[in-house]
Amino acid sequence: MKRIATYSLIVVCLLYTYRAFLYAGIRKNRQGIYDKYNELFIKTNLSYNVLFLGSSRAEMHFSPQIFDSITSLNSYNMGIEGASVKLSFALLKIYRHQHQMPKYIVFNVDYFSLDNDTNRLINFPRYFPYLQNAYLMKELSQLDDRMNSFYYNPLHSLPYTQFNYLSASLHGWLTISGKYDTLMYKGFQTSFSNEFNDSKVKKPSLSFISDTNRHYLDSIILFSKKHAIHLVLVTTPVTESIRKQILNKGYLAKEMKDIANSHQIDYFDYSDSLAFDGIHFFSDANHLNLKGAKKFTESFSNVFNTIINQNSLLKVQP
């Protein structure tokens, strides 16, 4: 029994050692998604004028490089793949805890997916190397109650961190860029591809804004007001197949406009924009490719300049 206990202890120590090696390597990445997580969850006192917030559609649609060149501001894209409204609000609170708050937040909200209010995090193992951040741990645990176990128990966390995570760790230790790392700039992730079939449409259905998502959308709005942040809501372009998927699209669009109007918030709906009516602007049915993101960001940046100018005029009124 004593020998078994000794071997068990050795195995557990090796697992903790391997996990520490894995996580340390991931945090050493200086490009790509983990550099973005380093920026958000390890660094402190960052200062940006503008934050782009939302899911992968925010992450892939707003180019800070183009936006900054047109507006002369300093922006960062903190869109996260699979981020729900609830997670976006949590990320915003985490950002406030560590960094200076921006003057503007641009939140990409897709009213046609606001019926989904799952508590599970997409790509949740990406957060594992950063759970020593106590505030991050607290916020994520409220979203996914497995986080405490993932943090303390390597037998629970390691099965979720297989080849891709080991590869990312080795890239960090060896200072090698991954395949997609060089395609990310200031949190913006892009794709060159536009080879996909937009004809495979899901069965059209009705959608709605769930009570949970409405609550957290209101929370983001109230958070912005409390911290004197100018919040801008945007629904970025989608393909024709996505537009046809939602039978009550017009009603949902009106509901979002009513929410924005009731809070006196700017809202821009690009989901019907004919300027992006073509699959050559998209990498898949939901996401713009580099060509589409460039065109969209240029368009939105010019609109955003108008917002800034209007704000400046209001401030000097007697």
C-alpha positions as CSV (number, residue, x, y, z in Angstrom):
1,M,0.0,0.0,0.0
2,K,2.9,2.3,0.9
3,R,4.4,1.7,-2.6
4,I,1.1,2.4,-4.3
5,A,0.7,5.6,-2.4
6,T,4.2,6.7,-3.3
7,Y,3.7,5.9,-7.0
8,S,0.4,7.8,-6.9
9,L,2.0,10.8,-5.4
10,I,4.8,10.7,-8.0
11,V,2.2,10.6,-10.8
12,V,0.2,13.5,-9.4
13,C,3.4,15.6,-9.0
14,L,4.3,14.8,-12.6
15,L,0.9,15.8,-13.8
16,Y,1.1,19.1,-12.0
17,T,4.6,19.7,-13.3
18,Y,3.6,18.9,-16.9
19,R,0.5,21.2,-16.6
20,A,2.7,24.0,-15.2
21,F,5.1,23.5,-18.2
22,L,2.1,23.5,-20.6
23,Y,0.5,26.6,-19.2
24,A,3.8,28.6,-19.0
25,G,4.5,27.9,-22.6
26,I,1.1,29.1,-23.7
27,R,1.5,32.3,-21.8
28,K,4.9,32.9,-23.6
29,N,3.2,33.3,-27.0
30,R,3.7,36.8,-28.4
31,Q,1.3,36.5,-31.3
32,G,-2.1,35.1,-31.9
33,I,-4.9,34.2,-29.6
34,Y,-2.8,33.6,-26.5
35,D,-1.0,36.9,-26.9
36,K,-4.5,38.4,-26.9
37,Y,-5.4,36.5,-23.7
38,N,-2.1,37.7,-22.2
39,E,-3.1,41.2,-23.1
40,L,-6.5,40.9,-21.4
41,F,-5.8,38.7,-18.4
42,I,-2.1,39.2,-17.4
43,K,-1.1,42.7,-18.3
44,T,-2.4,45.7,-16.3
45,N,-3.2,49.3,-16.9
46,L,-3.7,49.1,-20.6
47,S,-5.2,52.3,-22.2
48,Y,-7.4,52.2,-25.3
49,N,-9.9,54.8,-26.5
50,V,-12.1,52.2,-28.0
51,L,-12.9,48.5,-27.3
52,F,-14.7,46.2,-29.7
53,L,-16.7,43.7,-27.7
54,G,-18.7,40.5,-28.7
55,S,-18.3,37.1,-30.2
56,S,-16.1,35.9,-33.1
57,R,-18.2,38.1,-35.4
58,A,-16.7,41.1,-33.5
59,E,-13.3,39.5,-33.4
60,M,-13.3,39.0,-37.2
61,H,-15.2,42.1,-38.4
62,F,-13.5,45.1,-36.7
63,S,-10.0,45.8,-37.8
64,P,-8.3,48.1,-35.3
65,Q,-5.5,48.9,-37.8
66,I,-8.1,50.3,-40.3
67,F,-10.3,51.9,-37.6
68,D,-7.3,53.7,-36.0
69,S,-6.0,55.0,-39.3
70,I,-9.4,56.6,-40.1
71,T,-10.4,57.8,-36.6
72,S,-6.9,58.6,-35.2
73,L,-7.9,56.7,-32.1
74,N,-6.3,53.7,-30.3
75,S,-8.6,50.7,-30.4
76,Y,-8.4,47.0,-29.3
77,N,-10.6,44.1,-30.4
78,M,-11.5,42.0,-27.4
79,G,-14.1,40.0,-29.2
80,I,-13.9,36.3,-28.1
81,E,-15.0,33.3,-30.1
82,G,-18.3,32.0,-28.8
83,A,-18.8,34.8,-26.3
84,S,-22.4,35.1,-25.2
85,V,-23.8,38.4,-24.0
86,K,-23.2,37.1,-20.4
87,L,-19.6,36.3,-21.1
88,S,-19.1,39.6,-22.9
89,F,-20.3,41.4,-19.7
90,A,-18.0,39.3,-17.6
91,L,-15.0,40.1,-19.8
92,L,-15.9,43.8,-19.6
93,K,-15.8,43.6,-15.8
94,I,-12.5,41.8,-15.9
95,Y,-11.1,44.5,-18.2
96,R,-12.3,47.2,-15.8
97,H,-10.6,45.4,-12.9
98,Q,-7.2,45.4,-14.7
99,H,-7.1,48.2,-17.1
100,Q,-8.2,51.8,-17.8
101,M,-11.7,52.1,-19.1
102,P,-12.2,53.3,-22.7
103,K,-14.2,56.3,-23.9
104,Y,-16.1,54.1,-26.3
105,I,-17.3,50.5,-26.5
106,V,-18.5,49.1,-29.7
107,F,-20.6,46.0,-28.9
108,N,-21.5,43.6,-31.8
109,V,-24.9,42.2,-30.9
110,D,-26.6,39.7,-33.2
111,Y,-30.3,39.7,-32.4
112,F,-30.8,36.5,-34.5
113,S,-28.7,34.5,-32.0
114,L,-30.0,36.1,-28.7
115,D,-32.3,33.1,-28.1
116,N,-29.2,31.1,-27.1
117,D,-28.2,31.6,-23.4
118,T,-26.2,28.6,-22.6
119,N,-24.0,28.7,-19.5
120,R,-21.2,26.6,-21.0
121,L,-18.1,28.4,-22.3
122,I,-16.9,27.6,-25.9
123,N,-13.2,26.8,-26.1
124,F,-13.1,26.9,-22.3
125,P,-9.6,25.2,-22.0
126,R,-8.1,28.4,-23.5
127,Y,-8.7,30.1,-20.1
128,F,-6.9,27.4,-18.1
129,P,-3.5,29.0,-18.2
130,Y,-4.9,32.3,-16.8
131,L,-7.0,31.0,-13.9
132,Q,-4.4,32.2,-11.4
133,N,-6.0,35.6,-12.1
134,A,-8.4,35.5,-9.2
135,Y,-10.9,38.0,-10.7
136,L,-11.0,36.0,-13.9
137,M,-11.5,32.8,-11.9
138,K,-14.3,34.4,-10.0
139,E,-16.2,35.6,-13.1
140,L,-15.7,32.5,-15.1
141,S,-16.8,30.2,-12.2
142,Q,-20.1,32.1,-12.2
143,L,-20.5,31.2,-15.8
144,D,-19.2,27.6,-15.7
145,D,-19.1,25.9,-12.3
146,R,-16.4,23.4,-13.6
147,M,-13.7,26.1,-13.5
148,N,-12.7,25.5,-9.8
149,S,-12.2,21.8,-10.5
150,F,-10.3,22.6,-13.7
151,Y,-8.0,24.9,-11.8
152,Y,-7.2,22.5,-8.9
153,N,-7.5,19.1,-10.5
154,P,-5.1,18.2,-13.4
155,L,-6.9,14.9,-13.9
156,H,-10.0,17.0,-14.8
157,S,-8.3,19.7,-16.9
158,L,-5.5,17.8,-18.8
159,P,-7.9,15.6,-20.9
160,Y,-9.2,18.8,-22.4
161,T,-5.7,20.1,-23.3
162,Q,-4.5,17.7,-25.9
163,F,-2.3,18.2,-29.1
164,N,-3.4,21.8,-30.0
165,Y,-2.6,23.1,-26.5
166,L,0.7,21.2,-26.4
167,S,1.5,22.7,-29.8
168,A,0.7,26.2,-28.6
169,S,2.9,25.7,-25.6
170,L,5.8,24.5,-27.6
171,H,5.4,27.5,-29.9
172,G,5.6,29.7,-26.9
173,W,8.7,28.0,-25.5
174,L,10.4,28.0,-28.8
175,T,9.1,31.5,-29.9
176,I,7.6,30.0,-33.1
177,S,4.5,31.5,-34.6
178,G,1.5,29.2,-35.3
179,K,-0.3,29.0,-38.6
180,Y,-3.0,31.7,-37.8
181,D,-1.0,33.7,-35.2
182,T,0.3,36.2,-37.8
183,L,-3.2,36.9,-39.0
184,M,-4.1,38.5,-35.6
185,Y,-3.5,42.2,-34.9
186,K,-4.6,44.0,-31.8
187,G,-7.1,41.2,-31.1
188,F,-8.5,41.2,-34.6
189,Q,-8.5,37.7,-36.2
190,T,-8.9,37.5,-39.9
191,S,-9.2,34.9,-42.7
192,F,-8.4,35.1,-46.4
193,S,-10.7,32.3,-47.3
194,N,-14.0,32.7,-49.1
195,E,-14.4,29.1,-50.4
196,F,-17.7,27.9,-48.9
197,N,-21.2,26.9,-50.0
198,D,-23.9,29.4,-48.9
199,S,-26.7,27.3,-50.3
200,K,-26.9,24.9,-47.3
201,V,-29.5,26.7,-45.3
202,K,-31.0,25.5,-42.1
203,K,-34.7,25.2,-41.8
204,P,-36.1,28.7,-41.4
205,S,-37.4,29.3,-37.8
206,L,-38.6,32.0,-35.4
207,S,-36.1,33.5,-33.0
208,F,-36.4,35.8,-29.9
209,I,-34.3,37.6,-27.3
210,S,-34.2,35.5,-24.2
211,D,-34.8,37.0,-20.8
212,T,-31.2,36.1,-19.8
213,N,-29.6,37.8,-22.8
214,R,-31.9,40.8,-22.4
215,H,-30.8,41.1,-18.8
216,Y,-27.1,41.0,-19.7
217,L,-27.5,43.4,-22.6
218,D,-29.2,45.8,-20.2
219,S,-26.2,45.2,-17.8
220,I,-23.7,46.2,-20.4
221,I,-25.8,49.3,-21.2
222,L,-26.0,50.3,-17.5
223,F,-22.3,49.5,-17.0
224,S,-21.4,51.9,-19.8
225,K,-23.6,54.7,-18.4
226,K,-22.2,54.2,-14.9
227,H,-18.6,54.6,-16.2
228,A,-19.4,57.4,-18.6
229,I,-18.6,55.3,-21.6
230,H,-20.3,55.9,-25.0
231,L,-21.7,52.6,-26.0
232,V,-22.4,51.8,-29.7
233,L,-24.4,48.8,-30.7
234,V,-23.7,47.2,-34.1
235,T,-25.1,44.2,-36.0
236,T,-22.4,43.4,-38.6
237,P,-23.1,41.9,-42.1
238,V,-24.4,38.4,-42.6
239,T,-24.9,36.3,-45.7
240,E,-28.2,35.8,-47.5
241,S,-28.6,32.3,-46.0
242,I,-28.5,33.7,-42.5
243,R,-31.0,36.4,-43.3
244,K,-33.4,33.8,-44.7
245,Q,-32.9,31.6,-41.7
246,I,-34.9,33.9,-39.3
247,L,-38.6,34.2,-40.2
248,N,-39.2,37.2,-37.9
249,K,-36.0,39.1,-38.7
250,G,-37.8,42.4,-39.2
251,Y,-39.4,42.1,-35.7
252,L,-36.1,41.3,-34.0
253,A,-34.4,44.2,-35.8
254,K,-37.2,46.6,-34.6
255,E,-36.9,45.2,-31.1
256,M,-33.2,46.0,-31.0
257,K,-33.8,49.5,-32.4
258,D,-36.4,50.0,-29.7
259,I,-34.0,48.9,-27.0
260,A,-31.3,51.3,-28.3
261,N,-33.8,54.2,-28.6
262,S,-35.1,53.7,-25.1
263,H,-31.5,54.1,-23.7
264,Q,-30.5,56.8,-26.3
265,I,-27.8,54.6,-27.7
266,D,-26.5,54.5,-31.3
267,Y,-27.4,51.3,-33.1
268,F,-26.3,50.4,-36.6
269,D,-27.7,47.4,-38.3
270,Y,-25.6,46.2,-41.3
271,S,-27.4,42.8,-41.6
272,D,-29.4,43.9,-44.6
273,S,-26.6,46.0,-46.2
274,L,-26.4,45.4,-49.9
275,A,-22.8,46.6,-49.9
276,F,-21.9,43.1,-48.5
277,D,-24.3,41.1,-50.6
278,G,-21.9,38.4,-51.9
279,I,-20.1,35.4,-50.5
280,H,-16.8,36.8,-51.8
281,F,-16.8,39.0,-48.7
282,F,-17.2,36.0,-46.3
283,S,-15.1,33.2,-45.0
284,D,-18.2,31.3,-43.9
285,A,-21.9,32.1,-43.5
286,N,-21.4,34.1,-40.4
287,H,-18.0,35.7,-40.7
288,L,-16.4,38.2,-43.0
289,N,-13.1,37.4,-44.6
290,L,-10.2,39.9,-44.8
291,K,-11.7,41.7,-47.8
292,G,-15.1,42.0,-46.2
293,A,-13.7,43.1,-42.8
294,K,-11.7,45.8,-44.5
295,K,-14.7,47.1,-46.4
296,F,-16.9,46.9,-43.3
297,T,-14.4,48.6,-41.0
298,E,-13.8,51.4,-43.4
299,S,-17.6,52.0,-43.6
300,F,-18.2,51.8,-39.9
301,S,-15.1,54.0,-39.1
302,N,-16.5,56.8,-41.2
303,V,-19.8,56.5,-39.4
304,F,-18.0,56.5,-36.1
305,N,-16.2,59.7,-37.0
306,T,-19.6,61.3,-37.3
307,I,-20.5,60.1,-33.8
308,I,-17.3,61.6,-32.3
309,N,-17.9,64.9,-34.1
310,Q,-21.4,65.1,-32.8
311,N,-20.2,64.3,-29.3
312,S,-17.6,67.1,-29.5
313,L,-20.3,69.6,-30.7
314,L,-22.6,68.6,-27.8
315,K,-19.8,69.2,-25.2
316,V,-19.2,72.8,-26.4
317,Q,-22.9,73.8,-26.4
318,P,-23.6,76.6,-23.8
